[in-house]
């Protein structure tokens, strides 16, 4: 059976559970429904990641303004960061040319990376999202730097391995799929610990002028 065909009955289950949730008043029963909905969300995520692993898809690359893309990303997490008490910094080099990329795919990659940073950064911590322009290489650099606990060396060596995870609810496919998508754009993705605290995830991607020559 094709994985995408499994989504139809899952969607039906989710729909009926949402209806059931509206009819219930008892707290314990509502908790059970929430648990089931959470489990279905996890199954949907697994299916999505497996499908991306099997066929990431050829990126439909178009000229894109990185600063606008990152601004959209920031607006998505602005309220959550404030509620969590996490300070947020954004920096962007001036004169950054357009980047040739699949906007939807790349946005998905950035959401995944920022989501990971938010999850590991505690209250009063800080997340810095930035875009740099390496003019001599005609490359744009997108990075997310957090003040979380960092990553141990043994995990760093396996962090991009498919199905490797240190989280109870992790699939071990998020960063692997992200790196494959970035590679399909002619770029690279890396993770490194900061000298003081936390870690930085960095993406390099060709700018539009270079992208046309690939």
Residue, then its C-alpha position, 0 to 999 in steps of 0.5 A: x500500500x502506498x504511504x500517501x494512501x494511508x493519509x485518507x483514513x488518518x484524516x477521517x480519524x482526525x476529523x471525527x476526533x475533532x468532532x468528538x472533542x466538541x461534544x465531550x465535557x468530561x476532562x479525562x475524556x478530553x485528555x484521551x482525545x488530545x492524546x489520540x490527536x497527538x498520536x495521529x499528528x505524529x503518524x502524519x509527520x512520520x509519513x511526510x518525512x518518509x515520503x520526503x526521504x524517498x523522493x525529496x523532489x526536484x526544487x522549482x528554483x526561482x529568484x527569491x529575496x532572502x530577507x523577505x523569506x526570513x522575515x516571514x519565518x520570524x513572524x511565524x515564531x515571534x509570539x512563541x518566542x515572546x511567550x517563552x521569554x526568549x530574546x531574539x536577534x535578527x541580522x541581514x547584510x545589506x546588498x544581498x542579491x536574490x537567491x535561486x531556490x524553491x521558496x516552499x522547500x527552503x522555508x520548510x528547512x528554515x522552519x525545521x531549524x528554527x523550531x529545533x532552536x526554540x525547543x532547546x533554548x530555555x527562558x532568558x535564552x537567546x536565538x540569533x537568526x541571520x543572513x550573510x552575503x559572501x560576495x567573493x563566493x557569490x553565496x548567501x549564508x543563513x544561520x540560526x544560533x541558540x544558547x541551548x545546551x549544545x550538542x555532544x561530539x558523539x551526537x554531532x558525528x551522527x546528527x545527519x544520519x537518517x533515523x538517528x534521534x535523541x528525542x522520545x518523539x523524534x523521527x530522526x529524519x528532520x535534519x537529514x531531509x533538510x540537508x538533502x533539500x539544501x544539497x539539491x539547491x547546490x548548497x550545504x548545511x552544517x551544525x557546530x557548537x558555539x565557543x561559549x554556549x549553544x550551537x549554530x546551524x548554518x546553510x550556504x546557498x548560491x546566489x541568483x547570479x551563480x545559480x544561473x550558471x549551475 
